[in-house]
């Protein structure tokens, strides 16, 4: 198993003033890694990493989340 974690202070991860659904100073398991073609620039691929929260009670809310238009 591979894990990743944020080294920020405890609490919710916020980007540009918007909560992301990720928790700072918390470990996540890597579920999947994929690369897709960018529909606007085929020369630059989009790389996505699917993480699993072992606590299971928060979820990423930014781009490529379940409710985002990118999906």
mmCIF file of the N, C-alpha and C atoms, coordinates in Angstrom:
data_MODEL
# 
_entry.id   MODEL 
# 
loop_
_atom_site.group_PDB 
_atom_site.id 
_atom_site.type_symbol 
_atom_site.label_atom_id 
_atom_site.label_alt_id 
_atom_site.label_comp_id 
_atom_site.label_asym_id 
_atom_site.label_entity_id 
_atom_site.label_seq_id 
_atom_site.pdbx_PDB_ins_code 
_atom_site.Cartn_x 
_atom_site.Cartn_y 
_atom_site.Cartn_z 
_atom_site.occupancy 
_atom_site.B_iso_or_equiv 
_atom_site.pdbx_formal_charge 
_atom_site.auth_seq_id 
_atom_site.auth_comp_id 
_atom_site.auth_asym_id 
_atom_site.auth_atom_id 
_atom_site.pdbx_PDB_model_num 
ATOM 1   N N  . UNK A 1 1  ? 0.837   -1.174 0.000   1.00 0.00 ? 1  UNK A N  1 
ATOM 2   C CA . UNK A 1 1  ? 0.000   0.000  0.000   1.00 0.00 ? 1  UNK A CA 1 
ATOM 3   C C  . UNK A 1 1  ? 0.881   1.236  0.000   1.00 0.00 ? 1  UNK A C  1 
ATOM 4   N N  . UNK A 1 2  ? 0.489   2.207  -0.755  1.00 0.00 ? 2  UNK A N  1 
ATOM 5   C CA . UNK A 1 2  ? 1.177   3.488  -0.795  1.00 0.00 ? 2  UNK A CA 1 
ATOM 6   C C  . UNK A 1 2  ? 0.275   4.501  -0.108  1.00 0.00 ? 2  UNK A C  1 
ATOM 7   N N  . UNK A 1 3  ? 0.858   5.408  0.640   1.00 0.00 ? 3  UNK A N  1 
ATOM 8   C CA . UNK A 1 3  ? 0.067   6.427  1.327   1.00 0.00 ? 3  UNK A CA 1 
ATOM 9   C C  . UNK A 1 3  ? 0.658   7.800  1.063   1.00 0.00 ? 3  UNK A C  1 
ATOM 10  N N  . UNK A 1 4  ? -0.181  8.792  1.135   1.00 0.00 ? 4  UNK A N  1 
ATOM 11  C CA . UNK A 1 4  ? 0.239   10.179 1.018   1.00 0.00 ? 4  UNK A CA 1 
ATOM 12  C C  . UNK A 1 4  ? -0.336  10.927 2.211   1.00 0.00 ? 4  UNK A C  1 
ATOM 13  N N  . UNK A 1 5  ? 0.274   12.040 2.546   1.00 0.00 ? 5  UNK A N  1 
ATOM 14  C CA . UNK A 1 5  ? -0.288  12.859 3.619   1.00 0.00 ? 5  UNK A CA 1 
ATOM 15  C C  . UNK A 1 5  ? 0.094   14.307 3.405   1.00 0.00 ? 5  UNK A C  1 
ATOM 16  N N  . UNK A 1 6  ? -0.676  15.166 4.017   1.00 0.00 ? 6  UNK A N  1 
ATOM 17  C CA . UNK A 1 6  ? -0.405  16.597 4.001   1.00 0.00 ? 6  UNK A CA 1 
ATOM 18  C C  . UNK A 1 6  ? 0.410   16.932 5.241   1.00 0.00 ? 6  UNK A C  1 
ATOM 19  N N  . UNK A 1 7  ? 1.374   17.807 5.109   1.00 0.00 ? 7  UNK A N  1 
ATOM 20  C CA . UNK A 1 7  ? 2.213   18.192 6.241   1.00 0.00 ? 7  UNK A CA 1 
ATOM 21  C C  . UNK A 1 7  ? 1.800   19.540 6.823   1.00 0.00 ? 7  UNK A C  1 
ATOM 22  N N  . UNK A 1 8  ? 0.632   20.034 6.454   1.00 0.00 ? 8  UNK A N  1 
ATOM 23  C CA . UNK A 1 8  ? 0.137   21.318 6.948   1.00 0.00 ? 8  UNK A CA 1 
ATOM 24  C C  . UNK A 1 8  ? -0.358  21.161 8.385   1.00 0.00 ? 8  UNK A C  1 
ATOM 25  N N  . UNK A 1 9  ? -0.767  22.267 9.005   1.00 0.00 ? 9  UNK A N  1 
ATOM 26  C CA . UNK A 1 9  ? -1.352  22.229 10.338  1.00 0.00 ? 9  UNK A CA 1 
ATOM 27  C C  . UNK A 1 9  ? -2.649  21.443 10.303  1.00 0.00 ? 9  UNK A C  1 
ATOM 28  N N  . UNK A 1 10 ? -3.082  20.951 11.466  1.00 0.00 ? 10 UNK A N  1 
ATOM 29  C CA . UNK A 1 10 ? -4.346  20.210 11.559  1.00 0.00 ? 10 UNK A CA 1 
ATOM 30  C C  . UNK A 1 10 ? -5.513  21.072 11.105  1.00 0.00 ? 10 UNK A C  1 
ATOM 31  N N  . UNK A 1 11 ? -6.566  20.428 10.633  1.00 0.00 ? 11 UNK A N  1 
ATOM 32  C CA . UNK A 1 11 ? -7.763  21.129 10.189  1.00 0.00 ? 11 UNK A CA 1 
ATOM 33  C C  . UNK A 1 11 ? -8.038  20.866 8.722   1.00 0.00 ? 11 UNK A C  1 
ATOM 34  N N  . UNK A 1 12 ? -9.027  21.545 8.194   1.00 0.00 ? 12 UNK A N  1 
ATOM 35  C CA . UNK A 1 12 ? -9.433  21.350 6.802   1.00 0.00 ? 12 UNK A CA 1 
ATOM 36  C C  . UNK A 1 12 ? -8.476  22.055 5.849   1.00 0.00 ? 12 UNK A C  1 
ATOM 37  N N  . UNK A 1 13 ? -8.229  21.424 4.719   1.00 0.00 ? 13 UNK A N  1 
ATOM 38  C CA . UNK A 1 13 ? -7.410  22.020 3.659   1.00 0.00 ? 13 UNK A CA 1 
ATOM 39  C C  . UNK A 1 13 ? -8.267  23.038 2.915   1.00 0.00 ? 13 UNK A C  1 
ATOM 40  N N  . UNK A 1 14 ? -7.770  24.263 2.784   1.00 0.00 ? 14 UNK A N  1 
ATOM 41  C CA . UNK A 1 14 ? -8.498  25.332 2.102   1.00 0.00 ? 14 UNK A CA 1 
ATOM 42  C C  . UNK A 1 14 ? -7.625  25.859 0.965   1.00 0.00 ? 14 UNK A C  1 
ATOM 43  N N  . UNK A 1 15 ? -8.208  25.994 -0.236  1.00 0.00 ? 15 UNK A N  1 
ATOM 44  C CA . UNK A 1 15 ? -7.500  26.540 -1.388  1.00 0.00 ? 15 UNK A CA 1 
ATOM 45  C C  . UNK A 1 15 ? -8.297  27.736 -1.897  1.00 0.00 ? 15 UNK A C  1 
ATOM 46  N N  . UNK A 1 16 ? -7.651  28.877 -2.000  1.00 0.00 ? 16 UNK A N  1 
ATOM 47  C CA . UNK A 1 16 ? -8.309  30.116 -2.436  1.00 0.00 ? 16 UNK A CA 1 
ATOM 48  C C  . UNK A 1 16 ? -9.559  30.411 -1.619  1.00 0.00 ? 16 UNK A C  1 
ATOM 49  N N  . UNK A 1 17 ? -9.505  30.146 -0.322  1.00 0.00 ? 17 UNK A N  1 
ATOM 50  C CA . UNK A 1 17 ? -10.615 30.446 0.571   1.00 0.00 ? 17 UNK A CA 1 
ATOM 51  C C  . UNK A 1 17 ? -11.752 29.447 0.543   1.00 0.00 ? 17 UNK A C  1 
ATOM 52  N N  . UNK A 1 18 ? -11.613 28.367 -0.234  1.00 0.00 ? 18 UNK A N  1 
ATOM 53  C CA . UNK A 1 18 ? -12.683 27.375 -0.362  1.00 0.00 ? 18 UNK A CA 1 
ATOM 54  C C  . UNK A 1 18 ? -12.223 26.047 0.238   1.00 0.00 ? 18 UNK A C  1 
ATOM 55  N N  . UNK A 1 19 ? -13.005 25.455 1.163   1.00 0.00 ? 19 UNK A N  1 
ATOM 56  C CA . UNK A 1 19 ? -12.635 24.145 1.709   1.00 0.00 ? 19 UNK A CA 1 
ATOM 57  C C  . UNK A 1 19 ? -12.584 23.094 0.608   1.00 0.00 ? 19 UNK A C  1 
ATOM 58  N N  . UNK A 1 20 ? -11.580 22.209 0.650   1.00 0.00 ? 20 UNK A N  1 
ATOM 59  C CA . UNK A 1 20 ? -11.401 21.197 -0.392  1.00 0.00 ? 20 UNK A CA 1 
ATOM 60  C C  . UNK A 1 20 ? -11.999 19.845 -0.024  1.00 0.00 ? 20 UNK A C  1 
ATOM 61  N N  . UNK A 1 21 ? -12.280 19.624 1.255   1.00 0.00 ? 21 UNK A N  1 
ATOM 62  C CA . UNK A 1 21 ? -12.742 18.320 1.700   1.00 0.00 ? 21 UNK A CA 1 
ATOM 63  C C  . UNK A 1 21 ? -11.603 17.451 2.194   1.00 0.00 ? 21 UNK A C  1 
ATOM 64  N N  . UNK A 1 22 ? -10.352 17.873 1.993   1.00 0.00 ? 22 UNK A N  1 
ATOM 65  C CA . UNK A 1 22 ? -9.201  17.123 2.499   1.00 0.00 ? 22 UNK A CA 1 
ATOM 66  C C  . UNK A 1 22 ? -8.843  17.610 3.898   1.00 0.00 ? 22 UNK A C  1 
ATOM 67  N N  . UNK A 1 23 ? -8.229  16.742 4.661   1.00 0.00 ? 23 UNK A N  1 
ATOM 68  C CA . UNK A 1 23 ? -7.850  17.056 6.034   1.00 0.00 ? 23 UNK A CA 1 
ATOM 69  C C  . UNK A 1 23 ? -6.335  17.187 6.101   1.00 0.00 ? 23 UNK A C  1 
ATOM 70  N N  . UNK A 1 24 ? -5.859  18.297 6.646   1.00 0.00 ? 24 UNK A N  1 
ATOM 71  C CA . UNK A 1 24 ? -4.416  18.492 6.812   1.00 0.00 ? 24 UNK A CA 1 
ATOM 72  C C  . UNK A 1 24 ? -3.859  17.523 7.846   1.00 0.00 ? 24 UNK A C  1 
ATOM 73  N N  . UNK A 1 25 ? -2.586  17.160 7.682   1.00 0.00 ? 25 UNK A N  1 
ATOM 74  C CA . UNK A 1 25 ? -1.874  16.280 8.602   1.00 0.00 ? 25 UNK A CA 1 
ATOM 75  C C  . UNK A 1 25 ? -2.603  14.945 8.784   1.00 0.00 ? 25 UNK A C  1 
ATOM 76  N N  . UNK A 1 26 ? -3.082  14.386 7.672   1.00 0.00 ? 26 UNK A N  1 
ATOM 77  C CA . UNK A 1 26 ? -3.858  13.148 7.667   1.00 0.00 ? 26 UNK A CA 1 
ATOM 78  C C  . UNK A 1 26 ? -3.360  12.270 6.517   1.00 0.00 ? 26 UNK A C  1 
ATOM 79  N N  . UNK A 1 27 ? -3.293  10.982 6.721   1.00 0.00 ? 27 UNK A N  1 
ATOM 80  C CA . UNK A 1 27 ? -2.815  10.057 5.688   1.00 0.00 ? 27 UNK A CA 1 
ATOM 81  C C  . UNK A 1 27 ? -3.963  9.581  4.804   1.00 0.00 ? 27 UNK A C  1 
ATOM 82  N N  . UNK A 1 28 ? -3.666  9.428  3.516   1.00 0.00 ? 28 UNK A N  1 
ATOM 83  C CA . UNK A 1 28 ? -4.623  8.906  2.532   1.00 0.00 ? 28 UNK A CA 1 
ATOM 84  C C  . UNK A 1 28 ? -3.962  7.778  1.763   1.00 0.00 ? 28 UNK A C  1 
ATOM 85  N N  . UNK A 1 29 ? -4.720  6.754  1.412   1.00 0.00 ? 29 UNK A N  1 
ATOM 86  C CA . UNK A 1 29 ? -4.223  5.686  0.563   1.00 0.00 ? 29 UNK A CA 1 
ATOM 87  C C  . UNK A 1 29 ? -4.430  6.039  -0.896  1.00 0.00 ? 29 UNK A C  1 
ATOM 88  N N  . UNK A 1 30 ? -3.505  5.633  -1.763  1.00 0.00 ? 30 UNK A N  1 
ATOM 89  C CA . UNK A 1 30 ? -3.651  5.871  -3.196  1.00 0.00 ? 30 UNK A CA 1 
ATOM 90  C C  . UNK A 1 30 ? -4.422  4.703  -3.801  1.00 0.00 ? 30 UNK A C  1 
ATOM 91  N N  . UNK A 1 31 ? -5.577  5.003  -4.376  1.00 0.00 ? 31 UNK A N  1 
ATOM 92  C CA . UNK A 1 31 ? -6.431  3.992  -4.994  1.00 0.00 ? 31 UNK A CA 1 
ATOM 93  C C  . UNK A 1 31 ? -6.097  3.772  -6.461  1.00 0.00 ? 31 UNK A C  1 
ATOM 94  N N  . UNK A 1 32 ? -5.827  4.880  -7.183  1.00 0.00 ? 32 UNK A N  1 
ATOM 95  C CA . UNK A 1 32 ? -5.633  4.775  -8.622  1.00 0.00 ? 32 UNK A CA 1 
ATOM 96  C C  . UNK A 1 32 ? -4.877  6.003  -9.123  1.00 0.00 ? 32 UNK A C  1 
ATOM 97  N N  . UNK A 1 33 ? -4.135  5.842  -10.189 1.00 0.00 ? 33 UNK A N  1 
ATOM 98  C CA . UNK A 1 33 ? -3.446  6.945  -10.854 1.00 0.00 ? 33 UNK A CA 1 
ATOM 99  C C  . UNK A 1 33 ? -3.716  6.791  -12.345 1.00 0.00 ? 33 UNK A C  1 
ATOM 100 N N  . UNK A 1 34 ? -4.237  7.858  -12.967 1.00 0.00 ? 34 UNK A N  1 
ATOM 101 C CA . UNK A 1 34 ? -4.510  7.795  -14.400 1.00 0.00 ? 34 UNK A CA 1 
ATOM 102 C C  . UNK A 1 34 ? -4.026  9.074  -15.081 1.00 0.00 ? 34 UNK A C  1 
ATOM 103 N N  . UNK A 1 35 ? -3.847  8.987  -16.377 1.00 0.00 ? 35 UNK A N  1 
ATOM 104 C CA . UNK A 1 35 ? -3.469  10.134 -17.184 1.00 0.00 ? 35 UNK A CA 1 
ATOM 105 C C  . UNK A 1 35 ? -4.450  10.196 -18.348 1.00 0.00 ? 35 UNK A C  1 
ATOM 106 N N  . UNK A 1 36 ? -5.064  11.368 -18.531 1.00 0.00 ? 36 UNK A N  1 
ATOM 107 C CA . UNK A 1 36 ? -6.016  11.536 -19.624 1.00 0.00 ? 36 UNK A CA 1 
ATOM 108 C C  . UNK A 1 36 ? -5.576  12.693 -20.508 1.00 0.00 ? 36 UNK A C  1 
ATOM 109 N N  . UNK A 1 37 ? -6.100  12.732 -21.709 1.00 0.00 ? 37 UNK A N  1 
ATOM 110 C CA . UNK A 1 37 ? -5.755  13.810 -22.638 1.00 0.00 ? 37 UNK A CA 1 
ATOM 111 C C  . UNK A 1 37 ? -6.571  15.050 -22.299 1.00 0.00 ? 37 UNK A C  1 
ATOM 112 N N  . UNK A 1 38 ? -5.919  16.178 -22.256 1.00 0.00 ? 38 UNK A N  1 
ATOM 113 C CA . UNK A 1 38 ? -6.577  17.454 -22.026 1.00 0.00 ? 38 UNK A CA 1 
ATOM 114 C C  . UNK A 1 38 ? -7.328  17.825 -23.299 1.00 0.00 ? 38 UNK A C  1 
ATOM 115 N N  . UNK A 1 39 ? -8.653  18.031 -23.246 1.00 0.00 ? 39 UNK A N  1 
ATOM 116 C CA . UNK A 1 39 ? -9.402  18.352 -24.469 1.00 0.00 ? 39 UNK A CA 1 
ATOM 117 C C  . UNK A 1 39 ? -9.023  19.700 -25.073 1.00 0.00 ? 39 UNK A C  1 
ATOM 118 N N  . UNK A 1 40 ? -8.372  20.564 -24.298 1.00 0.00 ? 40 UNK A N  1 
ATOM 119 C CA . UNK A 1 40 ? -7.987  21.885 -24.789 1.00 0.00 ? 40 UNK A CA 1 
ATOM 120 C C  . UNK A 1 40 ? -6.539  21.952 -25.247 1.00 0.00 ? 40 UNK A C  1 
ATOM 121 N N  . UNK A 1 41 ? -5.703  21.035 -24.766 1.00 0.00 ? 41 UNK A N  1 
ATOM 122 C CA . UNK A 1 41 ? -4.287  21.037 -25.124 1.00 0.00 ? 41 UNK A CA 1 
ATOM 123 C C  . UNK A 1 41 ? -3.764  19.602 -25.070 1.00 0.00 ? 41 UNK A C  1 
ATOM 124 N N  . UNK A 1 42 ? -3.778  18.913 -26.196 1.00 0.00 ? 42 UNK A N  1 
ATOM 125 C CA . UNK A 1 42 ? -3.386  17.504 -26.248 1.00 0.00 ? 42 UNK A CA 1 
ATOM 126 C C  . UNK A 1 42 ? -1.921  17.284 -25.895 1.00 0.00 ? 42 UNK A C  1 
ATOM 127 N N  . UNK A 1 43 ? -1.113  18.345 -25.930 1.00 0.00 ? 43 UNK A N  1 
ATOM 128 C CA . UNK A 1 43 ? 0.311   18.211 -25.610 1.00 0.00 ? 43 UNK A CA 1 
ATOM 129 C C  . UNK A 1 43 ? 0.561   18.086 -24.107 1.00 0.00 ? 43 UNK A C  1 
ATOM 130 N N  . UNK A 1 44 ? -0.405  18.515 -23.308 1.00 0.00 ? 44 UNK A N  1 
ATOM 131 C CA . UNK A 1 44 ? -0.234  18.508 -21.852 1.00 0.00 ? 44 UNK A CA 1 
ATOM 132 C C  . UNK A 1 44 ? -1.272  17.563 -21.239 1.00 0.00 ? 44 UNK A C  1 
ATOM 133 N N  . UNK A 1 45 ? -0.865  16.383 -20.782 1.00 0.00 ? 45 UNK A N  1 
ATOM 134 C CA . UNK A 1 45 ? -1.835  15.445 -20.212 1.00 0.00 ? 45 UNK A CA 1 
ATOM 135 C C  . UNK A 1 45 ? -2.316  15.916 -18.836 1.00 0.00 ? 45 UNK A C  1 
ATOM 136 N N  . UNK A 1 46 ? -3.487  15.453 -18.466 1.00 0.00 ? 46 UNK A N  1 
ATOM 137 C CA . UNK A 1 46 ? -4.018  15.690 -17.127 1.00 0.00 ? 46 UNK A CA 1 
ATOM 138 C C  . UNK A 1 46 ? -3.744  14.431 -16.318 1.00 0.00 ? 46 UNK A C  1 
ATOM 139 N N  . UNK A 1 47 ? -3.078  14.587 -15.192 1.00 0.00 ? 47 UNK A N  1 
ATOM 140 C CA . UNK A 1 47 ? -2.759  13.451 -14.333 1.00 0.00 ? 47 UNK A CA 1 
ATOM 141 C C  . UNK A 1 47 ? -3.632  13.518 -13.087 1.00 0.00 ? 47 UNK A C  1 
ATOM 142 N N  . UNK A 1 48 ? -4.333  12.417 -12.812 1.00 0.00 ? 48 UNK A N  1 
ATOM 143 C CA . UNK A 1 48 ? -5.253  12.354 -11.685 1.00 0.00 ? 48 UNK A CA 1 
ATOM 144 C C  . UNK A 1 48 ? -4.833  11.256 -10.722 1.00 0.00 ? 48 UNK A C  1 
ATOM 145 N N  . UNK A 1 49 ? -4.930  11.547 -9.440  1.00 0.00 ? 49 UNK A N  1 
ATOM 146 C CA . UNK A 1 49 ? -4.636  10.564 -8.400  1.00 0.00 ? 49 UNK A CA 1 
ATOM 147 C C  . UNK A 1 49 ? -5.903  10.406 -7.563  1.00 0.00 ? 49 UNK A C  1 
ATOM 148 N N  . UNK A 1 50 ? -6.413  9.184  -7.466  1.00 0.00 ? 50 UNK A N  1 
ATOM 149 C CA . UNK A 1 50 ? -7.590  8.914  -6.656  1.00 0.00 ? 50 UNK A CA 1 
ATOM 150 C C  . UNK A 1 50 ? -7.115  8.470  -5.279  1.00 0.00 ? 50 UNK A C  1 
ATOM 151 N N  . UNK A 1 51 ? -7.538  9.209  -4.252  1.00 0.00 ? 51 UNK A N  1 
ATOM 152 C CA . UNK A 1 51 ? -7.135  8.917  -2.881  1.00 0.00 ? 51 UNK A CA 1 
ATOM 153 C C  . UNK A 1 51 ? -8.289  8.294  -2.115  1.00 0.00 ? 51 UNK A C  1 
ATOM 154 N N  . UNK A 1 52 ? -7.954  7.538  -1.084  1.00 0.00 ? 52 UNK A N  1 
ATOM 155 C CA . UNK A 1 52 ? -8.960  6.955  -0.193  1.00 0.00 ? 52 UNK A CA 1 
ATOM 156 C C  . UNK A 1 52 ? -8.696  7.468  1.208   1.00 0.00 ? 52 UNK A C  1 
ATOM 157 N N  . UNK A 1 53 ? -9.729  8.014  1.823   1.00 0.00 ? 53 UNK A N  1 
ATOM 158 C CA . UNK A 1 53 ? -9.649  8.462  3.203   1.00 0.00 ? 53 UNK A CA 1 
ATOM 159 C C  . UNK A 1 53 ? -10.030 7.293  4.098   1.00 0.00 ? 53 UNK A C  1 
ATOM 160 N N  . UNK A 1 54 ? -9.098  6.761  4.896   1.00 0.00 ? 54 UNK A N  1 
ATOM 161 C CA . UNK A 1 54 ? -9.435  5.617  5.741   1.00 0.00 ? 54 UNK A CA 1 
ATOM 162 C C  . UNK A 1 54 ? -10.511 5.937  6.781   1.00 0.00 ? 54 UNK A C  1 
ATOM 163 N N  . UNK A 1 55 ? -10.671 7.205  7.134   1.00 0.00 ? 55 UNK A N  1 
ATOM 164 C CA . UNK A 1 55 ? -11.745 7.580  8.058   1.00 0.00 ? 55 UNK A CA 1 
ATOM 165 C C  . UNK A 1 55 ? -13.093 7.548  7.356   1.00 0.00 ? 55 UNK A C  1 
ATOM 166 N N  . UNK A 1 56 ? -13.096 7.890  6.064   1.00 0.00 ? 56 UNK A N  1 
ATOM 167 C CA . UNK A 1 56 ? -14.298 7.782  5.255   1.00 0.00 ? 56 UNK A CA 1 
ATOM 168 C C  . UNK A 1 56 ? -15.379 8.811  5.491   1.00 0.00 ? 56 UNK A C  1 
ATOM 169 N N  . UNK A 1 57 ? -15.116 9.910  6.190   1.00 0.00 ? 57 UNK A N  1 
ATOM 170 C CA . UNK A 1 57 ? -16.215 10.850 6.433   1.00 0.00 ? 57 UNK A CA 1 
ATOM 171 C C  . UNK A 1 57 ? -16.001 12.237 5.832   1.00 0.00 ? 57 UNK A C  1 
ATOM 172 N N  . UNK A 1 58 ? -14.972 12.441 5.050   1.00 0.00 ? 58 UNK A N  1 
ATOM 173 C CA . UNK A 1 58 ? -14.815 13.680 4.286   1.00 0.00 ? 58 UNK A CA 1 
ATOM 174 C C  . UNK A 1 58 ? -14.445 13.304 2.861   1.00 0.00 ? 58 UNK A C  1 
ATOM 175 N N  . UNK A 1 59 ? -14.657 14.232 1.947   1.00 0.00 ? 59 UNK A N  1 
ATOM 176 C CA . UNK A 1 59 ? -14.416 13.931 0.538   1.00 0.00 ? 59 UNK A CA 1 
ATOM 177 C C  . UNK A 1 59 ? -13.950 15.184 -0.192  1.00 0.00 ? 59 UNK A C  1 
ATOM 178 N N  . UNK A 1 60 ? -13.069 14.996 -1.158  1.00 0.00 ? 60 UNK A N  1 
ATOM 179 C CA . UNK A 1 60 ? -12.586 16.092 -2.005  1.00 0.00 ? 60 UNK A CA 1 
ATOM 180 C C  . UNK A 1 60 ? -13.779 16.740 -2.684  1.00 0.00 ? 60 UNK A C  1 
ATOM 181 N N  . UNK A 1 61 ? -13.797 18.081 -2.706  1.00 0.00 ? 61 UNK A N  1 
ATOM 182 C CA . UNK A 1 61 ? -14.929 18.796 -3.289  1.00 0.00 ? 61 UNK A CA 1 
ATOM 183 C C  . UNK A 1 61 ? -14.535 19.684 -4.463  1.00 0.00 ? 61 UNK A C  1 
ATOM 184 N N  . UNK A 1 62 ? -13.262 19.674 -4.840  1.00 0.00 ? 62 UNK A N  1 
ATOM 185 C CA . UNK A 1 62 ? -12.781 20.527 -5.922  1.00 0.00 ? 62 UNK A CA 1 
ATOM 186 C C  . UNK A 1 62 ? -12.945 19.892 -7.293  1.00 0.00 ? 62 UNK A C  1 
ATOM 187 N N  . UNK A 1 63 ? -12.115 20.361 -8.234  1.00 0.00 ? 63 UNK A N  1 
ATOM 188 C CA . UNK A 1 63 ? -12.158 19.845 -9.611  1.00 0.00 ? 63 UNK A CA 1 
ATOM 189 C C  . UNK A 1 63 ? -11.978 18.332 -9.622  1.00 0.00 ? 63 UNK A C  1 
ATOM 190 N N  . UNK A 1 64 ? -12.726 17.676 -10.453 1.00 0.00 ? 64 UNK A N  1 
ATOM 191 C CA . UNK A 1 64 ? -12.725 16.214 -10.655 1.00 0.00 ? 64 UNK A CA 1 
ATOM 192 C C  . UNK A 1 64 ? -13.375 15.464 -9.496  1.00 0.00 ? 64 UNK A C  1 
ATOM 193 N N  . UNK A 1 65 ? -14.032 16.163 -8.565  1.00 0.00 ? 65 UNK A N  1 
ATOM 194 C CA . UNK A 1 65 ? -14.784 15.479 -7.511  1.00 0.00 ? 65 UNK A CA 1 
ATOM 195 C C  . UNK A 1 65 ? -16.081 14.930 -8.113  1.00 0.00 ? 65 UNK A C  1 
ATOM 196 N N  . UNK A 1 66 ? -16.803 14.150 -7.336  1.00 0.00 ? 66 UNK A N  1 
ATOM 197 C CA . UNK A 1 66 ? -18.030 13.528 -7.840  1.00 0.00 ? 66 UNK A CA 1 
ATOM 198 C C  . UNK A 1 66 ? -19.036 14.536 -8.397  1.00 0.00 ? 66 UNK A C  1 
ATOM 199 N N  . UNK A 1 67 ? -19.115 15.721 -7.791  1.00 0.00 ? 67 UNK A N  1 
ATOM 200 C CA . UNK A 1 67 ? -20.125 16.710 -8.197  1.00 0.00 ? 67 UNK A CA 1 
ATOM 201 C C  . UNK A 1 67 ? -19.574 17.761 -9.170  1.00 0.00 ? 67 UNK A C  1 
ATOM 202 N N  . UNK A 1 68 ? -18.323 17.639 -9.591  1.00 0.00 ? 68 UNK A N  1 
ATOM 203 C CA . UNK A 1 68 ? -17.738 18.682 -10.425 1.00 0.00 ? 68 UNK A CA 1 
ATOM 204 C C  . UNK A 1 68 ? -18.089 18.485 -11.901 1.00 0.00 ? 68 UNK A C  1 
ATOM 205 N N  . UNK A 1 69 ? -18.043 19.565 -12.684 1.00 0.00 ? 69 UNK A N  1 
ATOM 206 C CA . UNK A 1 69 ? -18.349 19.449 -14.121 1.00 0.00 ? 69 UNK A CA 1 
ATOM 207 C C  . UNK A 1 69 ? -17.274 18.703 -14.911 1.00 0.00 ? 69 UNK A C  1 
ATOM 208 N N  . UNK A 1 70 ? -16.079 18.522 -14.350 1.00 0.00 ? 70 UNK A N  1 
ATOM 209 C CA . UNK A 1 70 ? -15.002 17.829 -15.086 1.00 0.00 ? 70 UNK A CA 1 
ATOM 210 C C  . UNK A 1 70 ? -15.255 16.336 -15.232 1.00 0.00 ? 70 UNK A C  1 
ATOM 211 N N  . UNK A 1 71 ? -16.069 15.764 -14.374 1.00 0.00 ? 71 UNK A N  1 
ATOM 212 C CA . UNK A 1 71 ? -16.266 14.304 -14.375 1.00 0.00 ? 71 UNK A CA 1 
ATOM 213 C C  . UNK A 1 71 ? -16.965 13.858 -15.596 1.00 0.00 ? 71 UNK A C  1 
# 
